[in-house]
Amino acid sequence: MMRQKRMLARMAELAAMLRDWKLEELRQAQARRDATEGLIVGLVAPPAAGLSPVAAAQAELGYGRWADARRRELNQRLAREMVEVMRQQDAARRAFGRADVLRQLEERR
């Protein structure tokens, strides 16, 4: 009986460690996603001040083309990161469930 109790306690401890690890992986995935979202928001073109109207229009057009290409790249990266966040959320939920079940079993003993 004591051996089972120790084994259950150890399993609960390991499940809690796994839960914490999965939560950290989720936090990191969310941080990467948030950073990419920030890069997309930062692509807004600043006004071209101090230039002639023709030069300002050329600068805005050139920047707009570059920003559109960069936005496409970042949106693709953001989509991959959002999938990773969802995958990490699922893993964290499972780890939470396991840790909670083992904790409840340990409390009953």
C-alpha positions in Angstrom: 0.0 0.0 0.0 2.8 2.4 0.8 4.5 1.5 -2.4 1.4 2.4 -4.4 1.1 5.7 -2.5 4.7 6.6 -3.3 4.3 5.6 -6.9 1.1 7.7 -7.2 2.8 10.7 -5.5 5.7 10.4 -7.9 3.3 10.1 -10.9 1.5 13.2 -9.7 4.8 15.1 -9.3 5.9 14.1 -12.9 2.5 15.1 -14.3 2.7 18.5 -12.6 6.2 19.0 -14.1 4.9 18.0 -17.5 2.0 20.4 -17.1 4.3 23.3 -16.2 6.5 22.4 -19.2 3.5 22.4 -21.6 2.3 25.7 -20.2 5.7 27.2 -20.8 5.7 25.9 -24.4 2.3 27.5 -24.9 3.5 30.8 -23.5 6.4 30.8 -25.9 4.2 30.0 -28.9 1.9 32.8 -27.9 4.8 35.2 -27.5 6.0 34.3 -31.0 2.5 34.8 -32.4 2.2 38.2 -30.7 5.5 39.3 -32.0 4.5 38.5 -35.5 1.2 40.4 -35.1 3.3 43.3 -33.9 5.4 43.2 -37.0 2.3 43.2 -39.2 0.9 46.2 -37.3 4.2 48.0 -37.6 4.1 47.9 -41.4 1.9 51.1 -41.6 3.8 53.5 -43.8 4.9 56.7 -42.1 4.0 59.9 -44.0 6.8 61.0 -46.4 7.5 64.5 -45.0 9.9 67.0 -46.5 9.7 65.6 -50.0 8.3 67.0 -53.2 4.8 65.6 -54.0 6.2 63.4 -56.8 9.1 62.0 -54.6 6.7 61.4 -51.7 4.3 59.5 -54.0 7.2 57.4 -55.4 8.4 56.7 -51.9 4.9 55.7 -50.7 4.4 53.5 -53.8 7.7 51.8 -53.3 7.2 51.3 -49.6 3.6 50.0 -50.2 4.9 47.3 -52.6 7.5 46.2 -50.2 5.1 46.3 -47.3 2.5 44.2 -49.2 5.1 41.5 -49.9 6.3 41.6 -46.3 2.7 41.5 -45.0 2.1 38.3 -47.1 5.2 36.7 -45.6 4.2 37.7 -42.1 0.6 36.5 -42.6 1.9 33.1 -43.7 4.1 32.9 -40.6 1.3 34.1 -38.4 -1.0 31.3 -39.7 1.7 28.7 -38.9 2.2 30.2 -35.4 -1.6 30.3 -34.7 -1.7 26.6 -35.6 1.2 26.0 -33.2 -0.6 27.9 -30.4 -3.7 25.7 -30.9 -1.6 22.6 -30.8 0.1 23.8 -27.7 -3.2 24.6 -26.1 -4.4 21.1 -26.7 -1.2 19.6 -25.2 -1.5 21.9 -22.2 -5.2 20.9 -21.6 -4.2 17.2 -21.7 -1.3 17.8 -19.3 -3.6 19.8 -17.0 -6.2 17.0 -17.0 -3.6 14.3 -16.2 -2.1 16.3 -13.4 -5.5 17.0 -12.0 -6.7 13.4 -12.1 -3.5 12.2 -10.4 -3.7 14.9 -7.8 -7.3 13.9 -7.0 -6.3 10.2 -6.8 -3.4 11.1 -4.5 -5.7 13.2 -2.2 -8.1 10.3 -1.9 -5.4 7.9 -0.7 
